[in-house]
Amino acid sequence: MSSTPLLPTFSIILETENLANADMAGLHRALQSLASQDLPPTVANEVLLLETGDAPQAYLAQLADAYPWLTFCAVPKELSYYEVKMWAAKKATGEVIVYCDSDCCYERSWLRRMVTSFTADEQIRVVAGETAIRGAGIYRTAMALTYIFPQYSGGQRMEPAAGYFLNNVAFRRQFLLDHPIPTELPLYRGNCVIHAYTLLQQGECIWCQPQARASHAPPNGLSHFYWRFLLIGHDYYWQQRLLGKLSQRLRGQDHQGWRGKFRIFGQRLRQMVRHDPRHIFFLPLALPIILVSVLLILIGYQLTTLKPHYLLKAYERILGKPELKHSNSDRALPAWRDRAADRQG
């Protein structure tokens, strides 16, 4: 009779920064989905809820009563989004760190599938789940096609992947501390792309667990929609630039250009319809939103080509946040690129 593999100890990290663009009910839904896991969060060493000042204290007090397994951590205000993620990794005590976000809901088996994936082989260091826009409708169908998250693949087994999303990924803690996510980059939310690319070029494997599924909220409201797609264009400009430099230094394969970005539309559409046939009905009605989304990405890209730091600085001013270190200069990029190359060598 075979024995069940012993689970590694693990910590769950949940941030609240995305609440600046989301409704408070989203955090409650995320916590409800965690509370409903068939591997309960009480088994974790800790569930760290990172307080970034975006959620009212009275609301957090209610959450503490409703979810006593939460550990609240006040995050230093000067830290950027990815610095917060790495700061939390140092605070956690589990062998495995599981990242989730306040604007996602997680299927009941999500946590178990993420954690048990590490029992298959000690050499498994990174496991990514799959995240997709939830629901169908005119707006949600448009976002399922044009927003950053692909559709569920429908896979049944773990396979190597090209990247991960930080709202649905787990790392062996020491591996992440030894191979940290770069923080001083002139990106809004694209650092994971650079991190994943570098790990792959160093010979590491990112494993996708397709049955560890999360659903993500679409951009919340007109302002969030407008800025989020402009910043996708901003991030894509910088990702092209950084990946181009990494390709030269790390002797990697060429990354996808605009042609590759548009080619995935067809694949994504097929997956959308397979997962939820209602998208067929809503797609014609969603075309204007799709076109505006793509146009905003192109505008963001062109603006960033002319003024590389303009959009991110403007968005930070609107949010009332201090300008971050990576917003002013990319002088730190060569040093970080050299460190990545040294690890490969």
C-alpha positions in Angstrom: 0.0 0.0 0.0 1.5 3.4 -1.1 1.8 6.1 1.5 0.7 9.7 1.0 3.8 12.0 0.5 4.4 14.3 3.4 3.5 17.8 2.5 6.1 20.5 2.9 5.5 23.3 5.4 4.0 26.3 3.6 3.1 29.9 4.0 0.4 31.9 2.2 1.0 35.5 1.2 -2.0 37.7 0.3 -1.6 41.4 -0.5 -4.1 44.2 -0.4 -2.4 46.7 -2.8 -4.7 45.8 -5.7 -7.6 47.1 -3.6 -6.6 50.6 -4.8 -8.3 49.6 -8.0 -10.8 47.0 -6.7 -13.9 46.9 -4.4 -13.6 45.8 -0.8 -16.0 42.9 -1.5 -13.3 41.4 -3.7 -11.0 40.8 -0.7 -13.8 39.2 1.1 -14.5 36.9 -1.8 -10.8 36.0 -2.0 -10.7 35.1 1.7 -13.9 33.1 1.4 -12.4 31.1 -1.4 -9.3 30.4 0.8 -11.5 29.5 3.8 -13.3 26.9 1.5 -10.2 25.1 0.4 -10.1 21.3 0.9 -6.6 21.8 2.3 -7.6 24.4 4.9 -5.4 27.5 5.4 -5.1 26.7 9.1 -2.6 24.0 8.0 -0.3 26.7 6.8 2.5 28.0 9.0 0.9 31.4 8.5 -1.4 33.3 6.2 0.1 36.8 5.9 -2.3 39.5 4.9 -0.1 42.4 3.8 -1.5 45.8 4.9 -0.4 48.4 2.4 -2.8 51.1 3.5 -5.3 50.5 0.7 -7.9 48.9 3.0 -9.7 50.7 5.9 -8.6 49.7 9.4 -12.2 49.1 10.4 -12.7 46.7 7.5 -9.5 44.9 8.4 -10.7 44.5 12.0 -13.9 42.8 10.7 -11.7 40.5 8.6 -9.7 39.6 11.7 -12.9 38.5 13.4 -14.2 36.6 10.4 -10.9 34.9 9.6 -8.9 34.3 12.8 -6.2 32.4 10.9 -5.0 35.6 9.2 -1.7 37.2 10.4 -1.7 41.0 9.6 1.5 42.5 8.5 2.0 46.3 8.1 4.1 46.9 5.1 6.7 49.8 5.0 5.0 52.5 2.9 8.2 53.2 0.8 8.2 49.7 -0.7 7.0 49.1 -4.3 4.7 46.2 -5.3 7.4 43.7 -5.9 9.5 44.8 -3.0 6.5 44.0 -0.8 6.3 40.5 -2.3 10.0 39.9 -1.5 9.7 41.5 1.9 6.9 39.1 2.8 9.0 36.1 1.6 11.6 37.0 4.2 8.9 37.2 6.9 7.3 33.8 6.0 8.6 30.6 7.7 7.2 27.8 5.4 9.4 25.7 3.1 7.0 26.8 0.3 5.6 30.2 -0.3 2.2 30.4 -2.0 1.2 33.8 -3.4 -2.4 34.9 -3.9 -4.1 38.2 -4.5 -7.1 40.1 -3.2 -8.8 40.4 -6.6 -8.8 36.6 -7.3 -11.0 33.7 -6.2 -9.5 30.2 -6.0 -11.1 26.9 -6.8 -11.6 24.5 -3.8 -8.7 22.2 -4.7 -6.3 25.1 -5.6 -4.2 25.1 -2.5 -3.9 21.3 -2.2 -2.8 21.0 -5.9 -0.3 23.8 -5.5 1.4 22.4 -2.3 1.2 18.7 -3.3 3.0 19.5 -6.5 6.2 20.0 -4.6 6.1 16.4 -3.3 6.6 14.9 -6.8 10.3 15.9 -6.9 12.7 17.9 -4.7 13.9 19.6 -7.9 10.5 21.3 -8.4 11.1 24.8 -7.2 8.4 26.9 -9.0 4.8 25.9 -9.6 2.4 28.2 -11.4 -1.4 27.8 -11.4 -3.7 29.1 -14.1 -5.5 32.4 -13.8 -8.3 33.6 -16.1 -10.9 36.4 -16.1 -14.0 35.0 -14.5 -17.5 35.0 -16.0 -19.0 35.9 -19.4 -20.8 39.1 -20.6 -20.1 41.9 -22.9 -17.4 43.4 -20.8 -16.0 40.2 -19.3 -15.8 38.6 -22.7 -13.8 41.5 -24.0 -11.5 41.3 -21.0 -11.1 37.6 -21.4 -9.7 38.2 -24.9 -7.5 41.3 -24.4 -6.5 41.4 -20.7 -3.2 39.9 -19.5 -4.5 36.5 -18.4 -4.9 33.7 -20.9 -7.8 31.2 -20.7 -7.6 27.9 -18.8 -5.7 25.3 -20.9 -7.8 22.4 -19.8 -4.7 20.4 -19.0 -4.7 17.6 -16.5 -1.0 17.2 -15.7 1.9 19.4 -14.7 4.0 20.6 -17.6 6.9 23.1 -18.1 5.6 26.6 -18.6 7.1 29.9 -20.0 6.1 32.0 -17.1 3.8 32.7 -14.1 1.5 35.2 -12.5 2.2 36.4 -9.0 -1.4 36.0 -8.0 -1.2 32.2 -8.5 2.3 30.8 -8.0 4.3 29.0 -5.3 8.1 28.9 -4.8 10.4 27.0 -2.5 11.2 29.8 -0.2 15.0 29.5 -0.2 15.0 29.3 -3.9 13.1 32.5 -4.2 15.4 34.3 -1.8 18.4 33.1 -3.8 16.7 34.1 -7.1 14.6 37.1 -6.1 12.1 38.9 -8.3 13.9 42.0 -9.6 12.4 45.1 -8.1 14.2 48.1 -9.5 12.7 47.9 -13.0 10.8 50.7 -14.8 7.7 48.5 -15.0 4.2 48.6 -13.5 3.4 44.9 -13.3 5.8 43.2 -15.7 8.6 42.1 -13.4 7.5 38.5 -13.3 8.0 38.3 -17.1 11.6 39.3 -16.7 12.1 37.0 -13.7 10.6 34.0 -15.4 12.7 34.6 -18.5 15.9 34.8 -16.5 15.1 31.6 -14.6 14.5 29.7 -17.8 17.7 31.0 -19.3 19.6 29.8 -16.2 18.2 26.2 -16.8 15.5 26.3 -14.2 12.0 24.9 -14.9 8.7 26.6 -14.1 6.0 24.0 -13.7 2.4 24.7 -14.6 -0.2 22.9 -12.5 -3.3 23.5 -14.8 -5.7 22.2 -12.2 -4.7 24.9 -9.7 -7.1 27.5 -11.0 -7.9 31.0 -10.0 -10.4 33.5 -11.5 -9.5 37.2 -11.6 -11.7 40.2 -11.6 -11.6 42.4 -14.8 -10.5 46.1 -14.5 -12.9 47.8 -12.1 -14.5 50.9 -13.6 -13.6 53.2 -16.5 -10.6 54.8 -14.9 -9.0 51.5 -14.0 -9.7 50.1 -17.5 -8.2 53.2 -19.1 -5.0 53.3 -17.1 -4.5 49.5 -16.9 -4.4 49.1 -20.7 -2.2 52.2 -21.2 0.2 50.6 -18.7 0.1 47.3 -20.5 1.5 49.2 -23.4 4.0 50.8 -21.2 5.1 47.5 -19.7 5.3 45.9 -23.1 7.7 48.5 -24.4 10.0 48.0 -21.4 9.7 44.2 -21.5 10.8 44.3 -25.2 13.7 46.4 -24.2 14.8 44.4 -21.2 14.3 41.0 -22.8 16.3 42.2 -25.8 19.2 43.0 -23.5 18.8 39.7 -21.6 18.7 37.8 -24.9 22.1 39.3 -25.9 23.7 38.8 -22.5 22.2 35.4 -21.6 22.2 34.0 -25.2 18.5 33.2 -24.9 15.9 32.6 -27.6 14.2 35.6 -29.2 11.1 36.6 -27.3 7.8 37.2 -29.0 7.1 40.5 -30.7 3.9 42.1 -31.7 3.2 39.5 -34.3 3.3 36.8 -31.6 1.0 38.9 -29.4 -1.7 39.1 -32.0 -1.3 35.5 -33.0 -2.3 34.3 -29.5 -5.7 36.0 -29.9 -7.0 33.1 -32.0 -5.8 30.5 -29.5 -7.3 32.4 -26.6 -10.6 32.8 -28.4 -10.8 29.0 -29.0 -10.0 28.4 -25.3 -12.6 30.9 -24.2 -15.4 29.2 -26.2 -14.3 25.8 -25.0 -14.4 26.8 -21.4 -17.7 28.9 -21.6 -19.7 28.8 -24.9 -21.6 32.0 -23.9 -18.6 33.9 -25.2 -19.8 33.2 -28.7 -22.9 35.2 -28.1 -21.2 38.1 -26.4 -18.2 38.4 -28.7 -19.9 40.6 -31.4 -21.2 43.0 -28.7 -17.8 43.1 -27.1 -15.9 44.1 -30.3 -16.0 47.9 -29.5 -14.4 47.3 -26.0 -11.9 44.9 -27.6 -10.9 47.6 -30.1 -10.6 50.3 -27.5 -8.5 47.9 -25.3 -6.0 47.2 -28.2 -5.9 50.9 -29.1 -5.0 51.9 -25.5 -2.2 49.3 -25.5 -0.8 50.8 -28.7 -1.1 54.3 -27.4 0.6 53.4 -24.2 3.4 51.7 -26.1 3.9 54.7 -28.4 3.8 57.2 -25.5 6.4 55.2 -23.7 8.6 55.0 -26.8 8.6 58.8 -26.8 8.7 59.4 -23.1 9.8 56.2 -21.4 8.8 57.1 -17.8 5.8 59.5 -18.4 2.9 57.1 -17.9 4.0 55.4 -14.8 4.9 58.7 -13.1 1.5 60.1 -14.1 -0.3 57.1 -12.7 1.6 57.2 -9.4 0.7 60.9 -9.0 -3.0 60.0 -9.6 -2.9 57.3 -6.9 -1.2 59.8 -4.6 1.8 57.5 -4.1 5.4 58.6 -4.0 7.4 58.1 -7.1 9.2 54.8 -6.9 12.9 54.3 -7.4 12.5 52.4 -10.7 10.3 55.2 -12.1 13.1 57.7 -12.5 15.9 55.7 -14.2 16.8 52.3 -15.5 20.4 52.7 -14.3 20.0 49.7 -12.1 19.2 47.5 -15.1 22.8 46.7 -16.3 23.8 45.7 -12.8 20.8 43.4 -12.4 21.4 41.9 -15.8 25.0 41.2 -14.9 24.0 39.4 -11.7 21.6 37.2 -13.8 24.3 36.4 -16.3 26.7 35.6 -13.4 24.2 33.1 -12.0 23.9 31.4 -15.4 27.7 31.2 -15.7 
